[in-house]
């Protein structure tokens, strides 16, 4: 029986431990992981495309479907108008706040209040 002490440590570890075969195994694993990521991404995009709510269409009654679609259209328009009004109010409130701070700053009211507060805290 021949002795095995003439084998290198790589040869003793097995056939897959050869340095030339290791990159091949890593490439195969990377390809499998990439394919899995593609599949998951496709499923997620389908789910997002569909939306959070399921589509409910009246297949038998066209009149009911038409009424529901008209109602949804009106509600979308109302929501759009509400968002526009809200953003206008926020903008107006910000401008009023900015004008008020400029007026107080120009009159020196803010500085006087700070001086009086500091004099009360630390003395005259």
C-alpha positions in Angstrom: 0.0 0.0 0.0 1.5 3.4 -1.0 2.0 6.1 1.6 -0.1 9.2 1.4 2.4 11.6 2.9 3.5 12.6 -0.6 0.1 14.3 -1.3 -0.1 18.0 -0.7 -2.6 19.4 1.8 -4.9 20.6 -1.0 -5.0 17.1 -2.5 -5.8 15.6 0.9 -8.8 17.9 1.4 -10.7 16.5 -1.5 -11.5 17.1 -5.2 -13.4 20.4 -4.6 -10.6 22.0 -2.8 -8.5 22.5 -5.9 -7.8 26.2 -6.4 -8.9 26.1 -10.0 -12.3 24.7 -9.1 -13.1 27.1 -6.2 -13.9 30.1 -8.5 -16.2 27.9 -10.6 -18.3 27.0 -7.5 -18.4 30.6 -6.4 -19.6 31.7 -9.8 -22.3 29.1 -9.8 -23.5 30.2 -6.4 -23.5 33.8 -7.5 -25.6 32.9 -10.6 -28.1 31.1 -8.4 -28.4 34.0 -6.0 -28.8 36.5 -8.9 -31.6 34.4 -10.4 -33.3 34.2 -7.0 -33.1 38.0 -6.7 -34.5 38.5 -10.2 -37.5 36.2 -9.3 -38.1 38.1 -6.1 -37.9 41.5 -7.8 -40.4 40.3 -10.5 -42.8 39.2 -7.8 -42.5 42.4 -5.9 -43.0 44.5 -9.0 -46.1 42.6 -9.9 -47.5 43.1 -6.4 -46.7 46.8 -6.6 -48.2 47.1 -10.1 -51.4 45.6 -8.9 -51.7 48.0 -5.9 -52.7 47.4 -2.3 -56.3 46.8 -3.1 -57.8 44.2 -5.4 -59.7 45.4 -8.4 -63.4 44.7 -8.0 -65.3 44.9 -11.3 -68.9 44.1 -11.9 -68.7 41.6 -14.7 -72.5 41.1 -14.9 -73.8 44.6 -14.3 -72.3 47.2 -16.5 -74.5 50.0 -15.1 -73.2 49.3 -11.5 -69.6 49.3 -12.8 -70.1 52.7 -14.6 -71.6 54.2 -11.4 -68.7 53.0 -9.3 -66.1 54.4 -11.7 -67.9 57.7 -11.8 -68.0 57.9 -8.0 -64.3 57.1 -7.8 -63.5 59.8 -10.3 -65.5 62.4 -8.3 -63.8 61.3 -5.1 -60.4 61.7 -6.7 -61.2 65.2 -7.9 -62.4 66.2 -4.4 -59.3 64.8 -2.8 -57.1 66.7 -5.3 -58.9 70.0 -4.5 -58.5 69.3 -0.8 -54.8 68.7 -1.2 -54.4 71.9 -3.2 -56.3 74.0 -0.5 -54.2 72.4 2.3 -50.9 73.3 0.5 -52.1 76.8 -0.1 -53.0 77.3 3.6 -49.6 76.0 4.7 -47.9 78.4 2.3 -50.0 81.3 3.6 -49.3 80.4 7.2 -45.6 80.3 6.5 -45.6 83.7 4.9 -47.7 85.3 7.7 -45.2 83.8 10.2 -42.3 85.2 8.3 -43.9 88.7 8.0 -44.7 88.7 11.7 -41.1 87.8 12.8 -39.8 90.6 10.5 -42.1 93.2 12.0 -41.2 92.1 15.5 -37.5 92.2 14.7 -37.7 95.6 13.1 -39.5 97.1 16.0 -37.0 95.7 18.4 -39.6 93.9 20.5 -37.7 90.6 20.5 -34.5 92.3 21.7 -36.3 94.2 24.5 -37.9 91.0 25.8 -34.6 89.3 25.8 -32.9 92.2 27.6 -35.6 92.3 30.3 -35.5 88.5 30.8 -31.7 88.6 31.1 -31.8 91.5 33.6 -34.3 89.6 35.7 -32.1 86.5 35.7 -28.7 88.0 36.3 -29.6 91.4 37.8 -29.2 94.9 36.3 
